[in-house]
Amino acid sequence: MSFRPEIAAIRFGYGLSPRHAPPESPEAMVAALDAPDAMSAAWPIGSMEETRADFEYLRDLKQAERDGDETARKKYIDWRRSNREAHAQMLCHTVARALDAPDALRERLTRFWADHFTVVGRGVSHLMVQRFVQDAIRPHLTAPFGAMLKAAVTHPLMLIYLDQDKSIGPGSPVAARNAERGRRRGLNENLAREVLELHTLGVGGAYDQADVRQLAELLAGLTVNLREGMRFVPRQGEPGAEEVLGLRYGGKTPRLADIHAALDDIALHPDTAAHIARKLAVHFVSDTPPPALVEALRARYAETGGNLGAVMATLLRHPEAWGPLDKTKQPFDFLASALRALGLEGRHIADFTLQQARHVLLRPMQLMGQTWENPTGPDGWPEESSHWLTPQGLAVRINWSMSAERIKGLDLPDPRELLPTALADLGGPQLEFAARAAESRAEGVGIILASPAFQRR
């Protein structure tokens, strides 16, 4: 098997488009990953500074309400509306990036790693999710995995999501003070467990409960401050050395540098190489990936110190990466690839009102089983096709496809032109006949977008 441009666009991007030529080669795809991040500049997400400003604004409103300010409640309601609009705009900008990227591999990789390091926001912090992705994931797509691991694990939202900000070393000065005051706040193992089980070594990796406990003690002291973001508080950390996976870290005084050292070593562990290699192969190629491909990725990870750019280059150049499309598009992938195939530009989606975003993106994703930014647990979204090809999920995909003509800014294409644009020669004669025989342009477009061939990636 060898490189095929149409497979490259669908498997490693968000599909074919009348606006963009498919990738020319694996080398061109690697070069695009190393190029400046034009989509972040074109469709900005925002910064953690804005989130901290929101926290402070709400804190001031609560104080004003306690002080008798009768306008505080209305200001809060106005903020809630603005917050919902900002959250929807983040989704619209994320989709806009997928539509406008000539080579959408960077966008697909961003979604992959964002799922690998799943975080969920609540209230004000739901605006932090895409800012987490922007800050902790996107800059490290071709860096050593240890760099992304450290950025993600110590990010304020990860600390909040897994209750690390409430964790206190049992032998710390803060724990002693709490005991004197009758407070029951102690060590939390959530983050340590997910680091070992999900982020690095994987389920069945070479760790045990003692490693989880020792890593949790090492991580104690990581917390969040509204004005500063992530902070490390030594008085909250656990004094003394900790042993994780046979290596010792730390000493009498807890330090953030010891946490970084442990994460760097865990990133280089052989089980981490195997876990990341298989997960990449499963996501991009097959639910049951070829063993030779997984081994090539594992070996490349190990010999380059976890360099993610080198691992992706190996994936793109491996012959086993170019077999028939074997995966099912998740709801976000389906919507982004459909809009891309229809020729919509990022500006069309970025200009959506909250109501339009709900109608075209948020509500359909939810009904297809993938509520935006709200997976059921820290292990992210399932990869198996059976999870997405449910009767309800398929019905929603069909209904969305058949009503695509209602999307603002869309000039509905001729189905005879859309078929080669969207699927090249992957649709087959039966789909070609059905699209040509459709009674209306909208029906023909719907038949193509709802077809089994278009659901595959």
N, C-alpha and C positions, 0 to 999 in steps of 0.2 A: 504494500500500500504506500502511496506517495501523496504529497501535498495536493489539495484541491481547493481552489479559491472559494468556491461556494460553501464547502464544508468549514473552511476557516472562518468565514463570516458568521455562520450559524452556530457552530460548536463553540467557538472562542470569542464570539462577540454577541451582538443583538440582532443578527440577521442581515439579509441583503436589503439594499435600499436603492431607489432610483437616483438618489443624491450622491451616493458614494460608491466608488469602485471597490470590489472585494480585495482583500489583501493579496499582494503579489507573491509573497514567499514567507517562510518562517523568519528569515533574516529581516525582512521589512517589518514584521510584527514585533520582533525583539527591539529593533531600532525605534519603533514608535513608543514602546514602553520607556525607553531611555530618553525620549524627547521631553521638552517642557510640557507641563500639565496645562494645556490650553483650555480644557473644559472647566477646570476649577476657576480659572479667570473669567471665562465667559458666563458661567452660571454659578455664582458664589453661594455658599451655604451659610456662612457666618462664623463667628468665633466664640470661644468660651467666655470672652469678656462680656459679650451680650447676655449670656446666661447668668453670669454673676450680677450684672446690672438688673436683670429681672428679679433675682432673689432679693436684692437689696430694696428694689422698688416695692415688692410685696411686703417685706418686713416693715418698711416705712408706712405703708397703707394700714397694716394691722395696728401699728402704734397710733396712727392718726384716728382710726376708728375707736380705739380705747380712750383716746383723748376727747372724743365727742365730735369728730369731724363728720358731718352729715353727708358729705360728698364722697367719703371713702368707699362706701359700698358700690356706688355707681362707677367709680374709677376702677374698682376691681372687676366689675362686670365688663366694662370696656376692655380691660386688659385680657380677660378670658377670651373675648371675641377676637382680639388681635392675635392672641396666642394660637388659636385654632387656625387662623389665616396663615400665620407664619409657619406652622407645622405642615399645612397642606402645600405651601410654597416650596418647602424643602423637598417634598416628594416630586413636585413639578420640575424643580431644578435638577433633581437626580435623573428623572426621565429625559429632560432636555439634553443632558450630557450624553445619554445613550443614543439619542437621535442625531446629534450633531457631530459626534466623534467619528472621524473617517474610519479609524480602526478602533473598534469598541472593546478591545481586549482589556485595556486599563479599567474600563467601567465594569466588566464582568469580574475581573480580579478583585476590584474593590468590594463588590457584593459578596464574593466568596469569602474573603477574609473578614468582612463585617459579620457574616454569619458564623464564622469560626470563633470569633471573639464576641459572641452575642451579648448585647446589653439591652435592657428595657428601661425606658423612662416612665416616670409617673408625675403628673402635675407639671410643675415648671420644668422638671428634668427631662420630659419627653422632647423638649427642644434640644437637649444635649446629645441625642442619639446620632444625628447626622454630623454634628460638630465633633463628636467622638470619632466617627469614621473619617472625617476630614483631617483631624489632628493626629490620630493614633494609627490609622490604617493607610490612608492614601499616600503619605510621603515615603512609606517603607515597602512598597510593592516589589522592588527589585533589590532591597537591602538584605543583609543577613537577618535571618528570622529572629535572632535575639533582639535586634533593634525594635522590631514590631512588637515582640512579646513584652519588652519592658515598657514601651509606650502605652500599650493596651492595658496591661495589668495595673499600672500605677495611675491610670487616668481617673479623674474624679468620678465619672459616671460608673466605671467598673467598680470602684470602691463603694459607691452608694448602692448599686444594684445588688452586689453580693454581701452587703452589710459589713464590709471590711472597715468602714469608717467608725463602726461601733466596737471593733475588736480591741482588747486590751491584754497585754501580756500578764499572765497570772502572778509573776514575780515582780512586776513593775511598781514604781512608786505610786502611780495612779491607782493601781489595783489595791495597794495597801490603804490608800486614803479612802477609796470607795468602801472597803471593808469596815473601816472605822465609822463610816457614816451609814452603814447598812444598805449600801447599794449593790445590786446583783448584776453587774455588767462585767463580762469576762471575755475569754478568748473565743473568736469565731473562726471556724475552719472552712467556711464556704469557698472563699477565694482560693485558698491553698488546694482544696480538693479539685476545683475546676481547672486550676492551672495544670495539675498533674494528669487528671483524667480526661479533660477535653482539649486543653490548649496545647499540650506537649506530648507526653508519653502515650496517651490514649488508654481506653478501657483495656485492662489486661496487661498494662505496662509494668515495668519492673519497680513498682513502689508498693508500700504497704501503709497501714494506718499510722505507724510511727513516723514515716516520712511526711504524711499529711500534717500530723501534729507539730513536728519540728518546723516545717515550712510555715505553718500558721503562726508559730511563735516568732519566727524570723520576720514575718510580714506585719506583726503587731507594731503599731506606731504609725502606720500609714493611715491618714485621715484626710478630711476635706474641710477647707475653710472657705467661706463664701467670697472673701475678698482675694484670696491667694490661690484657690484651686487646691490641688493636691499638696499636702504637707506631711512631713515626717516628724513626729513628736517623740524624741528619745525617752521621755518620762513615761510614755505609754507603751514603749516597746519592752520586749523580754530581755533582761540582762543575761549574759553568758552566751557561749557558743551553741549553735544548733547543727545537727547532723542531718543532711538531706541527701538521699541516694549515695550514702557512703562518704560524702565530703562535708567538711566542717566550715561553718561561716560564723562571723561575728566574734564578739568578745565581751568584755565587761560593759561597755557602753554600746547600745544599739545604734546602727548607722544605716542610712539609705544605701550606701555603697555596698553593704553586705547583701542586701536584697538584689541589687543589680548583678552582683557577682554570681549569686545562686541562679538567677534567671538565665544569665549567659551560659552557665554550665548545663542547665536543664535543656536549653535550646540545642545544645550539641550532643545530647544523649542519643545513643543509637536507636532507642525506641521512639524518640521524637522524629528522627529521620524517617523511620518506617511509617509512623502514623501520618505525617504530613504527606509523604509520597503517595500513600494509598488514598488519602482523602482528596488530593488533587486529581488523581486518576479517576476516582469515582465521580467527582463533580463534573469534570470536563469530558470524560470519554464513555464510561459505562458503569452501571451499578455493580457489575462483576468485571472489573478491569483486567486486561491481560497481565499475567504475572510478570512477563518480561518488561512491560512498561513500568510497572510499579517498582521493580528492582532497579531499572535504569534511573528513575527519579530518586530512589533511596540512595543509591551509590553517588549520584551527583551531589545530593544534599550533603552527604558525609564528607566527600572530598573537597567541598568548597566552604565548609563551615556554615552550612545552611543558607548559602547565598540564593535568595529567591529568584533573582533574575536569571542565574545560571540554571536553576531547576526548571523554570518556565521555558528557557531556550531548549533544554533537553526534551521537554514534553512536546514542544512544537516541531522538533526535528525527528521525533521517533516515528517509525513507520506504523506502529500500532495505534497512533493517535489519529489516523486518517481513515478508519473503517467507516461503515455505514452509521448514520445517526441513530443512536441507541437510547438517548435520554428523553425525558419529557420536560418540556418547559414549565417551570414554576409560574404561578400567576403573574408576578412582576415581569418575568422574562417574556411571557406571552404578550402582555400588553405593550411592553417596550418594543418588541420585535414587530408586532402588528402595526403600531404607529410608525415605526421606521420604514416598514415595507410600503405603507401608504404614502410615504413621502413627506410626512409632516416635519416641520422644522422645530427646533427647540423653542423658538420664540412663541409659537402657537400654544405650546403647553405651558410655558412660563407665564403667559398672560391669562391663564385660567383663573376665574373667580373661585372662591371656596366651593360654591355649589357645583361648578363645572368639574372641579377636581374630584368632588365626591361622586359625581355621576359617571365620569369616564374612568377614574382610577381607584379611589379609595373604596367605594362600595363594591365594585366588581371584584377587586382583590379579596375583600372580606368574604364575599359569597363563594369565591373559588377556594377558600380555605387558607388564605395567607393575609391576615390582617397586617397592615403596614406597621412595621417596627414592633410587633407584638407576638413573637413566637411563644410557645407554651412553656419553654424552659431554656436554661443556658446552653443546651446542646443545639439550639438553632432549629432550622427547618429540615424536615426529612428529605432525603435524596430519592427515595424509591418512587418509581413511576406510579405504583399502585396507590400511593398516598394522594396523588393529584388527579388521577383519572377516575374520579368518583362520579356517580350519576348527576349529583347536583353541580359539581365542578364543571363537568362537560356541558351541562345545560346552560350554565352561565356563560361559558366561552362561546357557545353557539349563539345565544341571544345577543351578546356583546358584538360578535362579528356581524350579525345580520342587521344591527342598528348602527353600524359605524358611520353611516352617512350623516348622523346627527352631530358628529363631533365638530365643534367650532373650528373654522379655518381649513377644513378638509375639502379639497376638490376631488370627489370620488373618482378613482381611476377606472378605465375600461378593464374588465376582468381579463380580457385576452392579453392586455399589456401587464396587468398585475401578476399573473401567474409566473412568467419567466423572471419578473423583477423580484418576486418574493421567494421563489423556490428553484430558480434556474431549471435544471432538468430533473429535479427530485420529486416532482408532483405525480408523474405517471399519466398515461393516456386516459384513464377513467376520470381523473380530476380535470384534465384538460377538456374532455367532452362535457362534463357537468358544468364547468364554468362557462363554456361557450353556449350551452343550451339554456342557461338561466333566463328567466323571463324579464329580469330587470338588472340594471347595473349593480344596484345594492345587493340583490340576491346573489349575483355572481361573485362579488367581492366577499360576501359572507360565506359562501361555499368554500372559497379558497382559504380564508382565515380560520374557519372552523374545521378544516380537513385534518385527518390524522397526520398527513405529511407536515403540515405547518406546526403541529404540536411538538414535533421532535426537534431535538437539538443535539 
